[in-house]
Amino acid sequence: MNDSATGQVSERAMANAIRALSMDAVQAAKSGHPGMPMGMADVATVLFGRFLKFDAADPDWPDRDRFVLSAGHGSMLLYSLLHLTGYADMTMDEVKNFRQTGRRTAGHPEYGHASGIETTTGPLGQGIANAVGMALAERILAARFGNVVDHHTYAIAGDGCLMEGVSHEAASLAGHLKLNRLIVLFDDNGISIDGPTSLAESDDTLKRFDSYGWAAERIDGHDADAIAAAIERAQNSDRPTLIACKSVIGFGSPNKQGTSATHGNPLGDDEIALVRKELDWPHEPFSVPSDILDAWRSAGSRGAATRRAWQSSLNAMDSADRAEWDRRMSGDVSAQAHKATAEHIAALIAEPQTIATRKASELALEALTAALPEMIGGSADLTGSNNTRTKPMKDIAPGDYAGSYVRYGVREHGMASAMTGMALHGGVVPFGGTFLVFTDYCRPSIRLAALMGIRVIYVMTHDSIGLGEDGPTHQPVEHLAALRVIPNLNVFRPADTVETAECWELALLTQTTPSVIALTRQNLPQVRTEASDTNLCGRGAYILREAEGDHQATVVASGSEVEIALEARDALQAEGIGTRVVSAPSWEHFAAQDESYRNSVLDRSKALVAVEAASTFGWAGMVGDNGGVVGMTSFGASGPYKELYEHFGITADAVAAAVRERL
């Protein structure tokens, strides 16, 4: 779609509307970043005016091109575009109230605040990596559904995005997979917050991206025809493309353009007056002449005919394919997930298994991926350890996207961020694995997925000192606590095969919350041997074994330490101390229960002790001031895991002793 729809209005005049709105909004807010929107206005005008496939009247059109503003600090570029092209919820009133509480025009673009914001950006580099995931999802769906999936993913990125390590990981993956529908427009202005980028780097960006397997070129970012020609070449490339758009930050500001002074501060009233003269923009703040606005609105409706033709193609689809398309795009997997999980658990009850929960996860995935082909798995080069690839799953390979398994390589951060992009794109349910200790590498992406409220599933194995000989560098101690404090993130730590299956079901059913499933390397007995009509893990914590005789104590545990809690119970019961065992696979789900249920499970009038082979931080909120916690207060060590549990005092004897102290 490279036909200009601007009529008699010049593209420079259209770009100046972006510049004016951006500098006026930042000035009104008394904070913000005017430089990037002013510098990239020409590029954005050509992209939206000539190429981008979208219809402002139908922002959720599944086959729209995706546009990601990776350099999210330049949010007024996006807000200006959305307003000018006619997105209904991006009114001029919203633009005038940039960065104000409760408005759609947040300081950095936030997914869900307004139509046309495809992802939350601001932490630099994340947007590029999200775009890689979107481009991958597009190719996967195209391989399944054919010509009803035929769009590009564009990203505008800055120097900071390309400096951040996550962009290196993601770009390398995109080049390897030959994601030729991905086009990154690099705001090559040579300026960062501190000053010239030469203060901190001397990379040859084009050579770097060429080495990744991208097409890469440099153009004049203020020459509309050069921009258009480069985008046309990119659209016809067999590789992802980086277009380095040589631009002037703060373009049009006589005294500040080309300097870091325009990056993160308002220009000031005097300078804005000079900009208006420089750009021949003699209009009041937040005023766009009708002819220029009409040209922009024409650009916003340019894709309507294409959208209608696409709808006709969708309507002509085979009925079975159409039903599958509709189901996948709805994101609702509840019926399939529940049926597959119920059948799987029934088999486990019939034939209990003593296996590691990472293996239990694989068994659950065997059932789930057979029922839900939209589940796209992967691992950061730990497939055999994470057990994330089931037997029927075929690898996604360069140019071949018909499979359902991604070999992410040793790119934990890039993997997590790409999965975010896949989930945002829709039509697929991404899950990927690494060791729990490496959630440190994934954390920025996990946090943003939680902030956006999207379904991404992180399969994190080797979840404690129980991994043994690899030692403290690989033994997560503080990681469960660190993850549990992230708002809107479900952290599951199942105790056996049945709980693992239940946690998988819960993760799949929650479309507005990402999930971490923490899994063991060591074998665990199946502690759930009786059928249940409900998903007990959905209560967060539940009574696994009731006390025999007078209830005097409760031991609560998660994951592999449930086995220890049961051993402690046996010892205490033998002494006549009636002891209840509570399994607590999810703090978040337990916190969501009503107070009466929580009190009925964890009776603080009795002796109450928790045990977990991790930092004790946070457990006081579960057991109360008088409760006890048996856990880790240091880093781990290298050695056989059974010896490590003894060494660090995470044993049934220690738990029983902690109970006796509180009787």
VEXPA-459068 format. One record per residue (C-alpha): residue number from 1; residue in three letters; x, y, z. Coordinates in Angstrom, 2 decimals, m for minus. Layout:
N
seq;type;px;py;pz
NUM;ala;X;Y;Z
...
This chain:
663
seq;type;px;py;pz
1;met;0.00;0.00;0.00
2;asn;2.38;2.65;m1.23
3;asp;m0.05;5.06;m2.86
4;ser;0.15;8.50;m1.30
5;ala;m3.25;9.69;m0.09
6;thr;m2.23;13.22;0.84
7;gly;m3.94;15.12;m2.00
8;gln;m2.54;18.63;m2.43
9;val;m1.11;18.78;1.10
10;ser;2.61;18.19;1.23
11;glu;4.03;15.41;3.38
12;arg;6.27;17.97;5.05
13;ala;3.19;19.92;6.15
14;met;1.66;16.69;7.49
15;ala;4.88;15.94;9.34
16;asn;4.90;19.44;10.79
17;ala;1.51;18.72;12.34
18;ile;3.19;15.93;14.29
19;arg;6.01;18.25;15.30
20;ala;3.64;20.97;16.46
21;leu;1.38;18.67;18.47
22;ser;4.40;17.00;20.07
23;met;6.14;20.19;21.16
24;asp;2.87;21.77;22.33
25;ala;1.85;18.73;24.38
26;val;5.24;18.43;26.03
27;gln;5.23;22.13;26.82
28;ala;1.74;21.94;28.33
29;ala;2.75;18.95;30.46
30;lys;6.00;20.68;31.45
31;ser;7.75;17.34;30.84
32;gly;8.33;14.86;28.07
33;his;10.49;14.14;25.05
34;pro;9.88;16.39;22.02
35;gly;13.12;15.63;20.17
36;met;12.38;12.18;18.78
37;pro;8.85;12.95;17.49
38;met;10.16;16.06;15.77
39;gly;13.09;14.18;14.27
40;met;11.11;11.15;13.04
41;ala;7.98;12.98;11.90
42;asp;8.94;12.71;8.22
43;val;9.57;8.96;8.48
44;ala;6.30;8.39;10.34
45;thr;4.37;10.45;7.79
46;val;5.63;8.39;4.87
47;leu;5.01;5.13;6.73
48;phe;1.45;5.95;7.81
49;gly;0.56;7.93;4.70
50;arg;1.83;5.56;2.05
51;phe;2.53;2.10;3.43
52;leu;1.03;1.05;6.75
53;lys;m1.94;m1.30;6.29
54;phe;m4.50;m0.20;8.86
55;asp;m7.97;1.25;9.21
56;ala;m8.43;3.74;12.02
57;ala;m12.13;2.86;12.09
58;asp;m11.32;m0.78;12.94
59;pro;m8.24;m0.71;15.18
60;asp;m8.43;m4.45;15.98
61;trp;m8.49;m5.68;12.38
62;pro;m6.47;m8.92;12.73
63;asp;m4.57;m8.47;9.46
64;arg;m3.47;m4.90;10.14
65;asp;0.22;m4.08;10.03
66;arg;1.63;m3.83;13.54
67;phe;3.41;m0.61;14.47
68;val;5.64;m0.59;17.54
69;leu;7.18;2.58;18.94
70;ser;10.17;0.93;20.58
71;ala;11.59;4.34;21.50
72;gly;8.63;4.81;23.79
73;his;9.88;8.04;25.33
74;gly;8.83;9.67;22.06
75;ser;5.22;8.76;22.83
76;met;3.84;12.00;21.40
77;leu;4.82;10.73;17.95
78;leu;2.38;7.85;18.39
79;tyr;m0.34;9.89;20.06
80;ser;m0.12;12.50;17.31
81;leu;m0.42;9.83;14.63
82;leu;m3.40;8.20;16.32
83;his;m5.22;11.50;16.70
84;leu;m4.44;12.75;13.22
85;thr;m5.41;9.52;11.45
86;gly;m8.74;9.41;13.27
87;tyr;m8.60;6.83;16.05
88;ala;m11.81;7.60;17.92
89;asp;m10.44;7.42;21.46
90;met;m7.39;9.61;20.81
91;thr;m9.13;12.98;20.96
92;met;m7.47;16.38;20.97
93;asp;m8.49;16.64;24.61
94;glu;m6.34;13.59;25.32
95;val;m3.41;15.16;23.45
96;lys;m3.81;18.40;25.38
97;asn;m3.66;16.44;28.64
98;phe;m0.48;14.55;27.81
99;arg;1.08;12.86;30.86
100;gln;m1.82;13.75;33.14
101;thr;m3.33;11.30;35.62
102;gly;m6.02;9.05;34.21
103;arg;m5.45;10.05;30.58
104;arg;m4.77;7.76;27.63
105;thr;m1.66;9.77;26.78
106;ala;0.69;8.39;29.42
107;gly;4.33;9.43;29.50
108;his;5.24;6.22;27.68
109;pro;2.74;4.29;25.53
110;glu;0.73;1.82;27.58
111;tyr;m1.04;m1.12;25.98
112;gly;m4.76;m1.01;26.64
113;his;m4.92;2.72;27.26
114;ala;m5.89;3.55;23.68
115;ser;m6.52;1.80;20.38
116;gly;m3.45;1.61;18.18
117;ile;m1.00;1.16;21.06
118;glu;0.20;m2.34;20.23
119;thr;2.52;m2.74;23.22
120;thr;3.82;m0.93;26.29
121;thr;7.20;0.58;25.55
122;gly;9.66;2.81;27.32
123;pro;12.23;0.37;28.70
124;leu;14.48;0.59;25.67
125;gly;14.96;m2.42;23.43
126;gln;11.78;m4.15;24.57
127;gly;9.77;m2.83;21.65
128;ile;12.15;m4.26;19.04
129;ala;12.05;m7.64;20.78
130;asn;8.24;m7.48;21.02
131;ala;8.16;m6.72;17.29
132;val;10.22;m9.84;16.60
133;gly;7.59;m11.89;18.42
134;met;4.78;m10.20;16.49
135;ala;6.52;m10.92;13.19
136;leu;7.04;m14.53;14.20
137;ala;3.38;m14.93;15.19
138;glu;2.35;m13.51;11.81
139;arg;4.44;m16.10;9.97
140;ile;3.15;m18.96;12.15
141;leu;m0.47;m18.02;11.51
142;ala;0.16;m17.46;7.80
143;ala;1.57;m20.99;7.56
144;arg;m1.67;m22.30;9.05
145;phe;m4.34;m20.01;7.57
146;gly;m2.85;m18.76;4.29
147;asn;m3.69;m15.43;2.71
148;val;m5.94;m14.12;5.49
149;val;m2.67;m13.50;7.35
150;asp;m0.48;m11.21;5.27
151;his;0.90;m8.21;7.11
152;his;4.12;m6.54;8.20
153;thr;5.48;m5.48;11.56
154;tyr;7.17;m2.07;11.73
155;ala;9.13;m0.65;14.63
156;ile;10.68;2.75;15.21
157;ala;13.74;2.38;17.39
158;gly;16.41;4.71;18.67
159;asp;20.08;4.49;19.55
160;gly;19.19;3.44;23.08
161;cys;17.07;0.54;21.83
162;leu;19.99;m0.73;19.78
163;met;22.41;m0.38;22.70
164;glu;20.27;m2.48;25.03
165;gly;21.28;m6.13;25.08
166;val;17.77;m7.46;24.51
167;ser;17.72;m5.91;21.04
168;his;20.88;m7.81;20.12
169;glu;19.34;m11.10;21.24
170;ala;16.07;m10.48;19.44
171;ala;17.66;m9.17;16.25
172;ser;19.94;m12.20;16.05
173;leu;16.94;m14.51;16.40
174;ala;14.94;m12.60;13.78
175;gly;17.79;m12.79;11.29
176;his;18.23;m16.50;11.88
177;leu;14.52;m17.17;11.35
178;lys;14.42;m14.92;8.26
179;leu;11.47;m12.89;9.52
180;asn;11.26;m10.80;6.36
181;arg;7.97;m9.17;7.38
182;leu;9.84;m7.25;10.08
183;ile;11.03;m3.72;9.24
184;val;12.83;m1.58;11.82
185;leu;13.15;2.16;11.18
186;phe;16.16;3.34;13.18
187;asp;16.12;6.95;14.36
188;asp;19.79;7.44;13.54
189;asn;20.22;10.86;15.13
190;gly;23.50;10.21;16.97
191;ile;22.22;11.73;20.21
192;ser;21.50;10.16;23.60
193;ile;20.69;11.75;26.96
194;asp;24.32;12.36;27.85
195;gly;25.14;13.90;24.47
196;pro;26.58;12.47;21.23
197;thr;26.38;8.67;21.09
198;ser;30.09;8.72;20.28
199;leu;30.65;9.22;24.00
200;ala;29.67;5.61;24.60
201;glu;29.76;3.60;21.38
202;ser;31.57;3.27;18.08
203;asp;29.59;0.40;16.56
204;asp;28.97;0.06;12.86
205;thr;25.23;m0.57;13.15
206;leu;24.71;m1.60;9.54
207;lys;27.50;m4.16;9.68
208;arg;26.14;m5.50;12.95
209;phe;22.68;m6.07;11.51
210;asp;24.15;m7.45;8.30
211;ser;25.97;m10.03;10.42
212;tyr;22.63;m10.99;12.00
213;gly;21.25;m11.80;8.57
214;trp;19.30;m8.58;8.07
215;ala;19.17;m6.28;5.09
216;ala;20.49;m2.93;6.31
217;glu;20.87;0.47;4.70
218;arg;21.17;4.15;5.64
219;ile;19.01;6.90;4.17
220;asp;18.18;10.57;4.70
221;gly;15.40;10.48;7.27
222;his;14.00;13.79;6.06
223;asp;13.75;12.86;2.36
224;ala;10.26;11.45;1.80
225;asp;11.09;9.74;m1.49
226;ala;14.23;8.12;m0.05
227;ile;12.18;6.87;2.92
228;ala;9.51;5.44;0.62
229;ala;12.03;3.73;m1.64
230;ala;13.73;2.10;1.33
231;ile;10.44;0.80;2.72
232;glu;9.56;m0.62;m0.70
233;arg;12.87;m2.46;m0.80
234;ala;12.27;m3.76;2.70
235;gln;8.81;m5.04;1.80
236;asn;10.33;m7.08;m1.02
237;ser;13.31;m8.40;0.96
238;asp;13.76;m12.03;1.91
239;arg;15.25;m10.89;5.24
240;pro;14.23;m8.59;8.07
241;thr;15.32;m5.03;7.33
242;leu;16.91;m2.24;9.32
243;ile;16.58;1.20;7.73
244;ala;18.89;3.67;9.45
245;cys;17.10;6.98;8.98
246;lys;19.66;9.76;9.39
247;ser;17.66;12.35;11.27
248;val;18.03;15.54;13.26
249;ile;16.67;15.30;16.77
250;gly;14.34;18.22;17.48
251;phe;14.10;19.03;13.75
252;gly;12.90;22.61;13.28
253;ser;14.21;24.01;16.55
254;pro;16.72;26.71;15.51
255;asn;18.74;26.71;18.74
256;lys;18.29;23.19;20.05
257;gln;17.94;20.76;17.13
258;gly;20.70;18.21;16.86
259;thr;21.48;18.36;20.56
260;ser;20.53;16.41;23.67
261;ala;18.71;19.53;24.92
262;thr;15.67;18.42;22.89
263;his;15.67;14.85;24.15
264;gly;13.84;14.96;27.45
265;asn;12.79;18.54;28.18
266;pro;10.19;20.99;26.89
267;leu;11.57;23.39;24.33
268;gly;10.24;26.46;26.16
269;asp;7.81;29.10;24.91
270;asp;10.45;31.26;23.26
271;glu;11.99;28.38;21.31
272;ile;8.56;27.06;20.30
273;ala;7.77;30.47;18.82
274;leu;10.96;30.21;16.75
275;val;10.04;26.67;15.66
276;arg;6.69;27.94;14.38
277;lys;8.50;30.48;12.21
278;glu;11.09;27.93;11.07
279;leu;8.42;25.40;10.04
280;asp;6.03;28.02;8.66
281;trp;3.42;26.88;11.14
282;pro;1.56;30.09;12.12
283;his;m1.13;28.27;14.08
284;glu;m2.19;28.35;17.69
285;pro;m1.12;25.50;20.01
286;phe;m3.07;22.28;19.38
287;ser;m4.57;23.69;16.20
288;val;m4.28;21.69;12.97
289;pro;m5.56;23.34;9.75
290;ser;m8.51;21.53;8.21
291;asp;m6.75;20.69;4.94
292;ile;m3.87;19.04;6.78
293;leu;m6.22;17.20;9.12
294;asp;m8.27;16.02;6.14
295;ala;m5.12;14.67;4.50
296;trp;m4.30;12.76;7.66
297;arg;m7.85;11.43;8.01
298;ser;m7.65;10.26;4.41
299;ala;m4.52;8.34;5.33
300;gly;m6.37;6.85;8.30
301;ser;m9.18;5.52;6.11
302;arg;m6.97;4.46;3.19
303;gly;m6.98;0.82;4.34
304;ala;m10.76;0.48;4.60
305;ala;m11.16;m1.10;1.14
306;thr;m8.35;m3.54;1.83
307;arg;m9.97;m4.46;5.12
308;arg;m13.30;m5.12;3.42
309;ala;m11.61;m7.32;0.81
310;trp;m9.88;m9.21;3.63
311;gln;m13.23;m9.74;5.35
312;ser;m14.58;m11.23;2.13
313;ser;m11.64;m13.64;2.01
314;leu;m12.27;m14.60;5.62
315;asn;m15.95;m15.17;4.91
316;ala;m15.04;m17.44;2.00
317;met;m12.82;m19.63;4.17
318;asp;m13.66;m23.30;4.65
319;ser;m16.10;m23.61;7.56
320;ala;m13.80;m25.78;9.67
321;asp;m10.86;m23.44;9.13
322;arg;m13.05;m20.43;9.90
323;ala;m14.21;m21.99;13.16
324;glu;m10.61;m22.69;14.12
325;trp;m9.60;m19.14;13.15
326;asp;m12.35;m17.62;15.26
327;arg;m11.48;m19.83;18.21
328;arg;m7.80;m18.99;18.09
329;met;m8.33;m15.27;17.67
330;ser;m10.74;m15.21;20.61
331;gly;m7.97;m16.53;22.86
332;asp;m10.47;m18.72;24.73
333;val;m8.94;m22.13;25.40
334;ser;m11.05;m23.05;28.40
335;ala;m13.03;m25.97;26.97
336;gln;m10.02;m27.67;25.38
337;ala;m7.71;m27.04;28.33
338;his;m10.21;m28.31;30.88
339;lys;m11.03;m31.48;28.95
340;ala;m7.38;m32.32;28.26
341;thr;m6.39;m31.64;31.87
342;ala;m9.25;m33.68;33.33
343;glu;m8.41;m36.69;31.18
344;his;m4.73;m36.40;31.99
345;ile;m5.32;m36.15;35.75
346;ala;m7.68;m39.13;35.65
347;ala;m4.87;m41.18;34.14
348;leu;m2.48;m39.98;36.85
349;ile;m4.90;m40.93;39.61
350;ala;m5.25;m44.37;38.07
351;glu;m1.47;m44.81;37.79
352;pro;0.44;m42.48;40.17
353;gln;3.95;m41.48;39.12
354;thr;7.05;m40.47;41.02
355;ile;8.80;m38.06;38.67
356;ala;10.29;m34.57;38.63
357;thr;7.72;m31.85;38.11
358;arg;9.62;m30.74;34.99
359;lys;8.77;m34.19;33.59
360;ala;5.23;m33.85;34.94
361;ser;5.02;m30.60;32.98
362;glu;6.07;m32.40;29.82
363;leu;3.32;m34.99;30.36
364;ala;0.76;m32.23;30.86
365;leu;2.01;m30.51;27.72
366;glu;1.63;m33.73;25.73
367;ala;m2.09;m33.57;26.45
368;leu;m2.49;m29.81;26.12
369;thr;m0.54;m29.21;22.92
370;ala;m2.47;m32.01;21.21
371;ala;m5.69;m30.21;22.11
372;leu;m4.43;m26.67;21.52
373;pro;m2.29;m26.33;18.37
374;glu;m1.96;m22.58;19.00
375;met;0.40;m23.31;21.88
376;ile;3.85;m22.29;20.66
377;gly;6.63;m23.60;22.87
378;gly;10.33;m23.02;23.15
379;ser;13.40;m23.00;25.33
380;ala;16.54;m20.93;25.73
381;asp;18.80;m23.81;24.65
382;leu;17.58;m26.05;27.48
383;thr;14.97;m28.13;25.70
384;gly;16.08;m31.42;27.23
385;ser;16.22;m29.87;30.70
386;asn;13.04;m27.80;30.58
387;asn;11.01;m30.56;28.90
388;thr;9.09;m28.00;26.86
389;arg;9.05;m29.91;23.57
390;thr;6.49;m32.68;23.25
391;lys;6.85;m35.53;20.77
392;pro;4.45;m34.23;18.09
393;met;5.90;m30.71;18.12
394;lys;7.86;m29.72;15.04
395;asp;10.61;m27.11;15.10
396;ile;10.03;m23.72;13.54
397;ala;12.97;m23.19;11.21
398;pro;14.23;m20.38;8.95
399;gly;11.59;m19.95;6.27
400;asp;9.47;m22.82;7.65
401;tyr;6.91;m21.66;10.17
402;ala;4.51;m24.60;10.14
403;gly;5.89;m25.98;13.40
404;ser;5.11;m25.07;16.98
405;tyr;8.49;m25.09;18.72
406;val;11.06;m22.27;18.74
407;arg;14.74;m22.87;19.37
408;tyr;15.47;m19.55;21.07
409;gly;19.14;m20.23;21.73
410;val;20.88;m18.79;24.78
411;arg;18.73;m15.66;24.63
412;glu;16.58;m15.73;27.76
413;his;15.72;m12.04;27.66
414;gly;15.04;m12.02;23.94
415;met;12.89;m15.14;24.31
416;ala;10.75;m13.63;27.05
417;ser;10.23;m10.38;25.17
418;ala;9.49;m12.12;21.89
419;met;6.86;m14.22;23.67
420;thr;5.30;m10.95;24.85
421;gly;5.04;m9.85;21.22
422;met;3.53;m13.17;20.20
423;ala;0.86;m12.92;22.88
424;leu;0.10;m9.32;21.90
425;his;m0.26;m10.28;18.25
426;gly;m2.93;m12.83;19.09
427;gly;m3.81;m16.22;17.68
428;val;m1.02;m18.03;19.53
429;val;m0.33;m18.91;23.16
430;pro;3.42;m18.69;23.83
431;phe;5.33;m20.62;26.47
432;gly;9.05;m20.92;26.91
433;gly;11.53;m22.34;29.35
434;thr;14.82;m21.79;31.08
435;phe;16.14;m22.32;34.62
436;leu;14.35;m20.44;37.40
437;val;17.58;m18.68;38.34
438;phe;17.60;m17.06;34.91
439;thr;14.34;m15.24;35.51
440;asp;16.85;m12.54;36.43
441;tyr;17.62;m12.32;32.71
442;cys;13.92;m12.38;31.79
443;arg;12.61;m10.10;34.51
444;pro;12.11;m6.85;32.53
445;ser;9.99;m8.74;30.00
446;ile;8.07;m10.62;32.68
447;arg;7.33;m7.33;34.42
448;leu;6.01;m5.71;31.25
449;ala;3.83;m8.73;30.45
450;ala;2.34;m8.40;33.94
451;leu;1.89;m4.66;33.49
452;met;0.08;m5.18;30.19
453;gly;m2.01;m8.06;31.49
454;ile;m1.29;m10.66;28.81
455;arg;m1.02;m14.44;28.81
456;val;2.59;m15.55;28.58
457;ile;3.72;m18.74;30.33
458;tyr;7.27;m19.10;31.64
459;val;8.35;m22.68;32.34
460;met;11.11;m22.31;34.91
461;thr;12.81;m25.54;35.95
462;his;15.58;m26.43;38.40
463;asp;13.71;m24.41;40.98
464;ser;15.78;m24.74;44.17
465;ile;18.90;m26.14;45.80
466;gly;17.37;m29.43;44.67
467;leu;19.19;m29.09;41.36
468;gly;22.29;m30.10;43.28
469;glu;25.78;m30.21;41.87
470;asp;25.62;m27.16;39.55
471;gly;25.91;m25.12;42.72
472;pro;24.85;m21.69;43.93
473;thr;25.23;m19.93;40.57
474;his;22.37;m22.05;39.28
475;gln;20.38;m22.53;42.48
476;pro;17.57;m19.96;42.78
477;val;17.23;m18.78;46.36
478;glu;15.70;m15.31;46.20
479;his;13.88;m15.76;42.89
480;leu;10.50;m17.01;44.08
481;ala;10.23;m14.07;46.47
482;ala;11.36;m11.64;43.76
483;leu;8.74;m12.94;41.35
484;arg;5.94;m13.02;43.89
485;val;6.23;m9.27;44.47
486;ile;5.50;m8.44;40.82
487;pro;1.87;m7.31;40.59
488;asn;m0.43;m9.35;38.33
489;leu;1.99;m12.26;37.98
490;asn;0.95;m15.77;38.95
491;val;3.80;m17.83;40.39
492;phe;3.01;m21.53;40.56
493;arg;5.14;m24.11;42.37
494;pro;3.41;m27.48;42.10
495;ala;4.18;m30.42;44.38
496;asp;3.56;m33.36;42.05
497;thr;2.15;m34.53;38.72
498;val;m1.45;m33.65;39.52
499;glu;m0.70;m30.18;40.82
500;thr;1.50;m29.55;37.79
501;ala;m1.39;m30.36;35.46
502;glu;m3.72;m28.14;37.47
503;cys;m1.24;m25.25;37.39
504;trp;m0.91;m25.56;33.63
505;glu;m4.67;m25.38;33.29
506;leu;m4.80;m22.27;35.46
507;ala;m2.04;m20.59;33.47
508;leu;m3.89;m21.23;30.22
509;leu;m7.25;m20.05;31.52
510;thr;m5.90;m16.69;32.67
511;gln;m5.85;m14.41;29.62
512;thr;m4.99;m11.25;31.55
513;thr;m2.11;m12.49;33.71
514;pro;1.24;m14.08;32.83
515;ser;2.36;m17.14;34.78
516;val;5.62;m18.59;36.03
517;ile;5.56;m22.35;36.64
518;ala;8.50;m23.32;38.86
519;leu;9.48;m26.98;38.46
520;thr;11.92;m29.42;40.03
521;arg;14.85;m31.31;38.64
522;gln;14.56;m34.01;41.34
523;asn;11.89;m36.71;41.43
524;leu;8.92;m36.23;43.73
525;pro;6.22;m38.66;44.86
526;gln;2.65;m38.12;43.69
527;val;0.95;m36.74;46.79
528;arg;m2.44;m36.31;45.15
529;thr;m3.88;m39.78;44.67
530;glu;m7.61;m39.09;44.95
531;ala;m9.79;m37.52;42.28
532;ser;m11.19;m34.04;42.84
533;asp;m14.10;m32.35;41.10
534;thr;m12.35;m28.99;41.31
535;asn;m8.93;m27.60;40.49
536;leu;m7.54;m27.40;44.03
537;cys;m4.53;m25.36;42.95
538;gly;m7.04;m22.71;41.90
539;arg;m7.59;m22.03;45.62
540;gly;m3.88;m21.18;45.91
541;ala;m3.50;m23.25;49.07
542;tyr;m5.59;m26.13;50.30
543;ile;m5.61;m28.87;52.93
544;leu;m3.71;m31.79;51.47
545;arg;m3.75;m33.94;54.63
546;glu;m6.00;m33.24;57.58
547;ala;m4.80;m33.75;61.13
548;glu;m5.67;m37.03;62.79
549;gly;m7.16;m36.48;66.22
550;asp;m7.02;m33.05;67.80
551;his;m5.71;m30.46;65.31
552;gln;m2.73;m28.83;67.02
553;ala;m0.43;m27.77;64.19
554;thr;m0.28;m26.93;60.50
555;val;2.67;m27.28;58.16
556;val;2.40;m25.35;54.89
557;ala;4.74;m25.91;51.95
558;ser;5.09;m25.52;48.21
559;gly;6.60;m27.69;45.53
560;ser;9.23;m30.21;46.51
561;glu;8.94;m29.35;50.19
562;val;5.40;m30.70;50.41
563;glu;7.03;m34.11;50.61
564;ile;9.08;m32.90;53.60
565;ala;5.96;m31.46;55.22
566;leu;4.24;m34.84;54.94
567;glu;7.24;m36.60;56.51
568;ala;7.20;m34.10;59.37
569;arg;3.49;m34.71;59.83
570;asp;4.08;m38.45;60.13
571;ala;6.65;m37.86;62.87
572;leu;4.41;m35.42;64.75
573;gln;1.35;m37.63;64.45
574;ala;3.38;m40.50;65.88
575;glu;3.91;m38.29;68.93
576;gly;0.19;m37.60;69.18
577;ile;0.45;m34.11;67.72
578;gly;m2.40;m33.76;65.24
579;thr;m0.85;m32.06;62.24
580;arg;m2.41;m30.71;59.07
581;val;m0.43;m30.30;55.84
582;val;m1.34;m27.49;53.48
583;ser;0.00;m27.36;49.94
584;ala;0.42;m23.78;48.71
585;pro;1.24;m23.83;44.99
586;ser;0.13;m20.21;44.39
587;trp;0.27;m17.32;46.83
588;glu;m1.59;m15.12;44.38
589;his;m4.58;m17.44;44.08
590;phe;m4.66;m17.94;47.85
591;ala;m4.68;m14.17;48.43
592;ala;m7.68;m13.92;46.10
593;gln;m9.79;m16.22;48.31
594;asp;m12.18;m14.83;50.87
595;glu;m10.96;m14.34;54.41
596;ser;m13.03;m17.15;55.86
597;tyr;m11.48;m19.68;53.49
598;arg;m7.96;m18.44;54.17
599;asn;m8.51;m18.65;57.91
600;ser;m10.00;m22.11;57.64
601;val;m6.92;m23.40;55.82
602;leu;m4.28;m21.61;57.88
603;asp;m5.56;m21.52;61.44
604;arg;m3.17;m19.16;63.22
605;ser;m4.53;m20.19;66.61
606;lys;m2.58;m23.43;66.12
607;ala;1.15;m23.94;65.70
608;leu;1.96;m22.89;62.14
609;val;5.20;m23.58;60.25
610;ala;6.09;m23.09;56.57
611;val;8.86;m24.85;54.67
612;glu;10.32;m23.93;51.29
613;ala;13.81;m24.45;49.89
614;ala;14.10;m20.76;49.07
615;ser;14.40;m17.42;50.80
616;thr;12.07;m17.12;53.76
617;phe;11.21;m13.57;52.68
618;gly;7.46;m13.08;52.43
619;trp;6.37;m16.17;54.32
620;ala;5.66;m14.15;57.47
621;gly;2.61;m12.80;55.69
622;met;1.35;m16.35;55.36
623;val;2.16;m17.79;58.78
624;gly;1.89;m14.66;60.93
625;asp;4.24;m13.21;63.52
626;asn;4.12;m16.31;65.68
627;gly;4.63;m18.75;62.85
628;gly;7.89;m20.39;61.89
629;val;9.61;m20.67;58.53
630;val;12.15;m23.29;57.54
631;gly;14.02;m22.13;54.45
632;met;17.15;m20.59;53.01
633;thr;18.96;m17.65;54.56
634;ser;22.04;m17.86;52.33
635;phe;23.08;m18.88;48.86
636;gly;23.24;m22.58;48.09
637;ala;26.22;m24.85;47.54
638;ser;27.46;m27.51;45.15
639;gly;26.73;m31.10;46.07
640;pro;24.19;m33.94;45.78
641;tyr;20.77;m32.46;46.46
642;lys;19.86;m34.75;49.36
643;glu;23.05;m33.75;51.14
644;leu;22.28;m30.08;50.49
645;tyr;18.87;m30.36;52.12
646;glu;20.55;m31.84;55.18
647;his;23.33;m29.25;55.09
648;phe;20.91;m26.31;55.04
649;gly;18.52;m27.84;57.54
650;ile;15.54;m28.14;55.26
651;thr;14.39;m31.48;56.63
652;ala;11.39;m33.13;58.20
653;asp;13.21;m33.13;61.53
654;ala;13.75;m29.39;61.34
655;val;10.12;m28.79;60.47
656;ala;8.90;m31.01;63.30
657;ala;11.21;m29.23;65.73
658;ala;9.86;m25.84;64.59
659;val;6.33;m27.09;65.24
660;arg;7.19;m28.36;68.74
661;glu;8.66;m24.95;69.60
662;arg;5.30;m23.36;68.88
663;leu;2.98;m25.77;70.65
